[in-house]
Amino acid sequence: MPVSWSIKILERLARILELLLEQDQPALLLDALPAHLAPKALRAVAKAGIWIVVAPAKLMFLVQLADTHAFLI
């Protein structure tokens, strides 16, 4: 996914989460795909007040059980 699409998605996510920022701290779990960690994307996330958690390479499958197991049926 190009960085521009990532930023559009992050901006939309920020608008949705804006109501929760007074009581909760949203965090976004990302894999280490370069587009996710591009400076423009990281600035968009920081501007939205969302914390970034980067999962090390080859470990995302541990948190994507629905993708790796539930949909195999």
Helices and strands as residue ranges (DSSP letters): H 3-17, G 18-20, E 27-30, H 39-48, E 51-54, G 60-62, H 65-68, G 70-72
